[in-house]
Amino acid sequence: MNDDPGSRPRILLSDRQRVAVDPEPLIALAAETLRAEGHAGVELSVSLVGRDEIAELHQRYMGEPGPTDVLSFPQDDDPFDGGPALLGDVVICPEVAAEQEGGESEVRLLLVHGILHLLGYDHLTDEERAEMWARQERYSGVRMGGPA
């Protein structure tokens, strides 16, 4: 394994909510997804938040009321301190995820989904959706609607 810090993504995880979530597997999943996509030298912020916080962010940044499961916020891709480029922030609400079919595995799927959005993937067309879904299933091990 290459020990060059630039060959490993830096994942910063903040857990500001009440649902029990093991952060280590999520950090490992985020790092592996970024490496697999060719973005090993970036920094990623992941926040696990409660229903009220995600509802406020959803309203403020998307103009849509109520809580959602995941939001992605891209950052400027110009590194400001010579360190890794800050790719962006993925904000997940485990409480909303728990209400969906996948439960805990849904958080894995949402994390990969958010990262893929930061990397420029989208699902506006059937073709885009098929490509993005295939990637998120491959990395997360979770199929839309339940475990793969």
Secondary structure, 3 states (H helix, E strand, C coil): CCCCHHHCCEEEEEEECCCCCCHHHHHHHHHHHHHHCCCCCEEEEEEEECHHHHHHHHHHHHCCCCCCCEEEEECCCCCCCCCCEEEEEEEECHHHHHCCCCCHHHHHHHHHHHHHHHCCCCCCCHHHHHHHHHHHHHHHCEECCEEC
